[in-house]
Amino acid sequence: VQLVESGGGSVQAGGSLRLSCAASGLAYSSYCMGWFRQAPGKEREGVAHLYVRGDETFYAVAVKGRFIISQDNAKNMVYLQMNSLKSEDTAMYYCAEGSGTYTNWGQGTQVTVS
């Protein structure tokens, strides 16, 4: 499995960004996709999760109502729409995939909110 993130960048507070994760080599089995982030000096935290089969989504309290995770199965893409961005959203964002636990990770894309 290979995951490649894109879409990060610098944005002013209150702005929006959409992150993309291109997935290849996925097996046809129950799996979930997620977005995580890690800010300097902080632990990695889960931001949003998507159960691919059932399309259920889950969000961290800090981003609920502002971020939306979605998928395009035909393109093997997962997205994270981030709205009303805050300075505390600044971090490296990672896409992850797994069945039960996350076992595959992308290289990350930097999001900076000023």
Secondary structure, DSSP 8 states (H G I E B T S, - for coil): -EEEEE--EEE-TT--EEEEEEEES--SS--EEEEEEE-TTS--EEEEEEETTTTEEEE-TTTTTTEEEEEEGGGTEEEEEE-S--GGG-EEEEEEEESSSEEEE---EEEEE-
